[in-house]
Amino acid sequence: MDAMKHVRAVIAFLVFNTLVCATVALAQSPRFVIDDDEYCDKVTSACTKLLHEGRLVSLDTLHRQVRTKGVAVKLAPVSHARFSGPDLCERLRQSTLAVGIFYKCPDCGGWHFNSSTGFVVGQGGIVCTCSHVVLTEDKEVKESYLVAADSSGHVYPVQSVVAADTDSDTCFLKIDAPGLKPLPLRPGVRAGERIYCLSNPGGFYFMFTQGVVARMTWLRNEVLDEHGQTNGLLTRPVLSLNVTTEFAPGSSGAPIVDESGNVVAQVSSIADAGEPEPGAENAPASPSVPVRFCTAAEEILLLTNPRLEENPPGDQTRAQSNSIQPRTDKGKHK
């Protein structure tokens, strides 16, 4: 009987000790808690300082650098470790940035920060985001700059666009941040795989969501000129994913990763499956289903080929592609 009591006492001690250790471990791992207003104010203040120091590059200058070309990039090796949800979120936060426009408001005269998303893809401060983030244009805005900010609110001026492909809506930016940790690129994702995203939807910074790859598809986007206008033609087929992972405007350029933190795709656009057909805007509303599109890692990897031919400014087609066709797509992308 005494032996049994002793065994129970030992078990109780071990359980208690385990709980104490777990509590201590949690206390030593501070949670990341963000105040969106405070974060935006911090980024805006840092941008203002950089502007006064003459360290920002105008958005007009970066527009002219969006050409079809590739660049040699030192990529991180594919990861085979598997993260828990919280650890994966923390890993993504080390490499995900708020990439956005710092601009002078034509209405109030003040300076604002309008964020999308990007992620570190290569050593030496190479950041991947969507081409349309750089090509954003508002004719009423006369002065604007592109910057990238990490989760602590430290701001890095975007120095140049080193590679871009408007067909697949992806590009590489250069920032002066050699110490940032890149995310690996992993081609070959399959429908049904669990995936995750860290992005900045609608100014809600560093939001972590999860879902699955719903399907793989070939997507033909509208061809845009240097002013973001379309003439009804389509790009070459672009390998894309439809995903159930939630994102919204502001998430453009965000990494879509697997359980090991490998980037399998990049957030690109949202289509509304319930939209009325052109010319039928007065038709009764139909059920709305958001269909989320992401550019596959295979397309991003094409930009790491420095032998790609460079096209002149304004030519938004890929050098080796001549498969532009009249527009026949099913939905409008946002």
C-alpha positions as CSV (number, residue, x, y, z in Angstrom):
1,M,0.0,0.0,0.0
2,D,2.8,2.4,0.9
3,A,4.5,1.6,-2.4
4,M,1.3,2.5,-4.3
5,K,1.1,5.8,-2.4
6,H,4.7,6.5,-3.3
7,V,4.0,5.8,-7.0
8,R,1.0,8.2,-7.0
9,A,3.0,10.8,-5.3
10,V,5.7,10.6,-7.9
11,I,3.2,10.7,-10.7
12,A,1.5,13.8,-9.1
13,F,4.9,15.5,-8.8
14,L,5.8,14.8,-12.5
15,V,2.4,16.1,-13.7
16,F,2.8,19.3,-11.6
17,N,6.4,19.8,-12.7
18,T,5.3,19.4,-16.4
19,L,2.6,22.0,-15.9
20,V,5.0,24.4,-14.3
21,C,7.6,23.9,-17.0
22,A,4.9,24.5,-19.7
23,T,3.8,27.7,-17.9
24,V,7.4,29.0,-17.7
25,A,7.9,28.2,-21.4
26,L,4.8,30.1,-22.4
27,A,5.9,33.0,-20.2
28,Q,9.3,33.1,-22.0
29,S,7.7,33.1,-25.5
30,P,6.0,36.5,-25.7
31,R,3.0,36.7,-28.0
32,F,3.1,39.1,-31.0
33,V,0.3,41.6,-30.5
34,I,-0.1,44.4,-33.0
35,D,-1.9,47.7,-32.8
36,D,-2.8,48.5,-36.4
37,D,-3.1,52.3,-35.9
38,E,0.1,52.5,-33.9
39,Y,2.0,50.4,-36.5
40,C,0.7,52.5,-39.4
41,D,1.7,55.7,-37.6
42,K,5.2,54.3,-36.9
43,V,5.6,53.4,-40.6
44,T,4.3,56.8,-41.8
45,S,6.7,58.6,-39.4
46,A,9.7,56.5,-40.5
47,C,8.8,57.2,-44.2
48,T,8.5,60.9,-43.5
49,K,12.1,60.9,-42.0
50,L,13.4,58.9,-45.0
51,L,11.8,61.4,-47.4
52,H,13.4,64.3,-45.7
53,E,16.8,62.5,-45.9
54,G,16.3,62.1,-49.7
55,R,16.4,58.3,-49.5
56,L,13.1,57.3,-51.1
57,V,12.8,56.4,-54.8
58,S,9.7,57.8,-56.6
59,L,7.0,55.4,-57.8
60,D,7.3,56.9,-61.3
61,T,10.9,55.8,-61.4
62,L,10.0,52.3,-60.3
63,H,7.2,52.1,-62.9
64,R,9.8,52.5,-65.7
65,Q,11.8,49.6,-64.3
66,V,9.0,47.0,-64.6
67,R,10.3,45.1,-67.6
68,T,10.3,41.5,-68.4
69,K,13.7,40.1,-67.3
70,G,15.3,37.7,-64.9
71,V,18.0,38.1,-62.3
72,A,20.4,35.7,-60.5
73,V,19.1,35.2,-56.9
74,K,20.6,33.2,-54.1
75,L,17.6,31.2,-52.9
76,A,17.1,29.5,-49.6
77,P,17.1,25.6,-49.7
78,V,13.7,23.9,-49.5
79,S,12.8,23.2,-45.9
80,H,11.8,19.7,-44.7
81,A,11.0,20.7,-41.1
82,R,7.4,20.8,-40.0
83,F,6.2,23.6,-37.9
84,S,3.3,23.9,-35.5
85,G,0.8,26.6,-36.4
86,P,2.1,29.2,-34.0
87,D,5.8,28.5,-34.9
88,L,5.0,28.7,-38.6
89,C,3.3,32.1,-38.1
90,E,6.4,33.3,-36.3
91,R,8.6,32.0,-39.0
92,L,6.6,33.8,-41.7
93,R,6.7,37.0,-39.7
94,Q,10.5,37.0,-39.9
95,S,10.3,37.2,-43.7
96,T,7.0,38.9,-44.6
97,L,6.8,42.6,-45.2
98,A,4.2,45.3,-45.6
99,V,5.0,46.6,-49.1
100,G,3.1,49.7,-49.9
101,I,2.8,53.2,-51.2
102,F,3.8,56.3,-49.2
103,Y,1.9,59.1,-50.9
104,K,0.8,62.7,-50.4
105,C,-3.0,62.8,-50.2
106,P,-4.6,65.1,-52.8
107,D,-7.6,65.6,-50.5
108,C,-6.0,66.4,-47.1
109,G,-2.5,67.2,-48.1
110,G,-1.1,64.8,-45.5
111,W,1.1,61.8,-46.1
112,H,-0.4,58.2,-45.9
113,F,0.8,54.6,-46.1
114,N,-1.3,52.2,-48.2
115,S,-0.1,48.6,-47.8
116,S,0.0,45.5,-49.8
117,T,2.3,42.5,-48.9
118,G,5.6,41.0,-50.0
119,F,8.2,38.5,-48.7
120,V,11.9,38.1,-48.7
121,V,12.8,35.6,-51.5
122,G,16.6,36.0,-51.8
123,Q,19.7,36.9,-49.9
124,G,20.9,40.5,-50.1
125,G,17.4,42.1,-49.7
126,I,15.5,40.7,-52.6
127,V,11.7,41.0,-52.0
128,C,9.0,39.3,-54.0
129,T,5.6,41.0,-54.5
130,C,3.0,41.5,-57.3
131,S,3.8,43.6,-60.3
132,H,0.5,45.4,-59.9
133,V,1.6,46.7,-56.5
134,V,4.4,48.7,-58.3
135,L,2.2,49.6,-61.2
136,T,-0.6,51.1,-59.0
137,E,-1.4,54.5,-60.4
138,D,-3.7,57.3,-59.2
139,K,-3.6,60.3,-61.5
140,E,-4.6,62.6,-58.7
141,V,-1.6,61.6,-56.6
142,K,1.4,63.7,-57.6
143,E,4.0,62.4,-55.2
144,S,4.4,58.8,-54.1
145,Y,7.1,56.3,-53.1
146,L,7.3,52.5,-52.6
147,V,8.6,51.2,-49.2
148,A,8.7,47.9,-47.3
149,A,8.2,47.6,-43.6
150,D,8.8,44.6,-41.3
151,S,6.6,43.6,-38.4
152,S,8.4,45.9,-35.9
153,G,7.7,48.9,-38.1
154,H,11.2,49.3,-39.5
155,V,11.0,50.8,-43.0
156,Y,13.3,49.9,-45.9
157,P,13.1,52.1,-49.1
158,V,12.5,50.2,-52.3
159,Q,15.6,51.0,-54.3
160,S,14.8,49.3,-57.6
161,V,12.8,46.7,-59.5
162,V,15.4,44.1,-60.5
163,A,13.1,41.6,-62.3
164,A,9.4,41.5,-63.3
165,D,6.8,39.6,-65.3
166,T,3.5,41.3,-65.7
167,D,2.1,38.1,-67.3
168,S,2.3,36.3,-64.0
169,D,1.9,39.5,-62.0
170,T,5.1,39.0,-60.0
171,C,8.3,41.0,-59.5
172,F,11.5,41.2,-57.4
173,L,12.4,44.4,-55.6
174,K,15.7,45.4,-54.1
175,I,15.9,46.9,-50.6
176,D,18.9,47.5,-48.4
177,A,18.3,44.7,-45.9
178,P,20.9,42.0,-46.2
179,G,20.1,40.4,-42.9
180,L,16.5,39.5,-43.5
181,K,15.8,35.8,-43.8
182,P,14.4,34.6,-47.1
183,L,11.6,32.0,-47.5
184,P,12.4,29.0,-49.8
185,L,10.5,28.5,-53.1
186,R,9.0,25.0,-53.6
187,P,7.4,24.0,-57.0
188,G,5.1,21.0,-57.4
189,V,2.3,21.7,-54.9
190,R,-0.8,19.5,-55.4
191,A,-4.5,20.1,-54.9
192,G,-5.5,19.1,-51.4
193,E,-2.3,20.2,-49.6
194,R,-2.8,22.3,-46.5
195,I,-1.4,25.8,-46.9
196,Y,-1.0,29.0,-44.9
197,C,-0.8,32.8,-45.6
198,L,0.5,35.8,-43.7
199,S,-0.7,39.1,-45.2
200,N,-2.0,42.6,-44.6
201,P,-5.7,42.6,-45.7
202,G,-7.3,46.0,-45.6
203,G,-4.7,47.5,-43.2
204,F,-5.1,44.6,-40.7
205,Y,-1.4,43.9,-40.5
206,F,0.2,40.4,-40.3
207,M,-2.9,38.3,-40.3
208,F,-2.4,34.5,-40.4
209,T,-4.9,32.3,-42.2
210,Q,-5.0,28.7,-43.4
211,G,-6.8,26.5,-46.0
212,V,-6.1,24.1,-48.8
213,V,-5.1,24.2,-52.4
214,A,-8.5,23.8,-54.1
215,R,-7.1,23.2,-57.6
216,M,-4.4,24.0,-60.1
217,T,-5.3,26.0,-63.2
218,W,-4.0,27.8,-66.2
219,L,-5.0,31.5,-65.9
220,R,-4.9,34.1,-68.7
221,N,-4.9,37.6,-67.3
222,E,-5.7,40.8,-69.0
223,V,-2.7,42.4,-70.7
224,L,-2.1,45.8,-69.1
225,D,0.0,48.7,-70.5
226,E,2.3,50.9,-68.5
227,H,-0.7,52.9,-67.3
228,G,-2.6,49.8,-66.1
229,Q,-5.0,49.9,-69.0
230,T,-6.2,46.9,-71.0
231,N,-7.0,46.5,-74.7
232,G,-8.9,43.2,-74.3
233,L,-6.0,40.9,-75.0
234,L,-4.8,38.1,-72.7
235,T,-1.4,37.0,-71.5
236,R,0.2,33.6,-72.0
237,P,-1.2,30.8,-69.7
238,V,0.1,31.3,-66.2
239,L,0.2,28.4,-63.7
240,S,-2.0,29.4,-60.8
241,L,-3.7,28.0,-57.7
242,N,-7.2,28.5,-56.4
243,V,-7.1,28.3,-52.6
244,T,-9.5,28.4,-49.7
245,T,-7.0,30.4,-47.6
246,E,-8.6,33.7,-46.8
247,F,-7.1,37.0,-48.0
248,A,-8.4,40.3,-49.3
249,P,-7.2,43.5,-51.0
250,G,-4.0,44.4,-49.2
251,S,-2.8,40.8,-49.3
252,S,-1.4,41.1,-52.9
253,G,2.1,39.7,-53.0
254,A,1.8,37.6,-49.8
255,P,3.4,34.2,-49.5
256,I,1.3,31.0,-49.6
257,V,3.4,28.4,-47.8
258,D,3.2,24.7,-46.9
259,E,3.7,23.3,-43.4
260,S,7.4,23.6,-43.7
261,G,7.4,27.3,-44.6
262,N,8.2,26.8,-48.3
263,V,6.5,29.3,-50.6
264,V,4.3,27.3,-53.1
265,A,2.5,30.4,-54.5
266,Q,1.9,34.1,-54.1
267,V,-1.4,35.9,-53.6
268,S,-2.5,37.6,-56.8
269,S,-6.2,38.3,-57.2
270,I,-9.8,37.6,-56.2
271,A,-12.7,36.9,-58.6
272,D,-16.3,37.1,-57.6
273,A,-18.2,34.0,-59.0
274,G,-21.5,35.8,-58.4
275,E,-20.8,38.9,-60.4
276,P,-23.3,39.9,-63.1
277,E,-22.2,39.6,-66.7
278,P,-21.1,42.8,-68.5
279,G,-24.2,44.7,-69.5
280,A,-26.4,42.9,-66.9
281,E,-25.6,45.0,-63.9
282,N,-29.3,45.5,-63.1
283,A,-30.0,41.8,-63.0
284,P,-31.0,40.3,-59.7
285,A,-28.1,39.6,-57.4
286,S,-26.8,36.0,-57.4
287,P,-25.0,34.2,-54.6
288,S,-21.4,35.6,-54.3
289,V,-18.5,33.2,-54.0
290,P,-15.0,34.6,-53.8
291,V,-12.5,32.7,-55.9
292,R,-8.9,33.4,-54.8
293,F,-6.1,33.1,-57.3
294,C,-2.4,32.7,-56.5
295,T,0.6,32.6,-58.8
296,A,2.4,29.3,-58.5
297,A,6.1,29.1,-57.3
298,E,7.1,27.8,-60.8
299,E,6.2,31.2,-62.2
300,I,8.2,33.0,-59.6
301,L,11.2,30.8,-60.2
302,L,11.3,31.9,-63.9
303,L,12.4,35.3,-62.6
304,T,15.6,33.8,-61.2
305,N,16.9,33.1,-64.7
306,P,19.2,36.0,-65.6
307,R,19.2,35.0,-69.3
308,L,15.6,36.1,-69.8
309,E,15.5,38.8,-72.5
310,E,14.6,42.3,-71.4
311,N,11.7,44.0,-73.2
312,P,11.5,47.8,-73.8
313,P,9.3,49.8,-71.3
314,G,5.6,49.5,-72.1
315,D,6.0,46.0,-73.7
316,Q,4.2,43.9,-71.1
317,T,4.5,40.6,-72.8
318,R,7.1,38.0,-71.8
319,A,10.0,37.8,-74.4
320,Q,9.5,34.2,-75.3
321,S,5.7,34.3,-75.4
322,N,3.5,35.2,-78.4
323,S,0.3,33.5,-77.2
324,I,-1.8,36.6,-76.6
325,Q,-5.4,36.1,-77.6
326,P,-8.7,37.9,-77.5
327,R,-10.2,38.0,-74.0
328,T,-12.5,35.1,-73.3
329,D,-12.2,34.7,-69.5
330,K,-15.1,33.9,-67.2
331,G,-14.7,36.4,-64.4
332,K,-13.3,39.8,-63.5
333,H,-10.3,39.9,-61.1
334,K,-9.8,42.4,-58.4
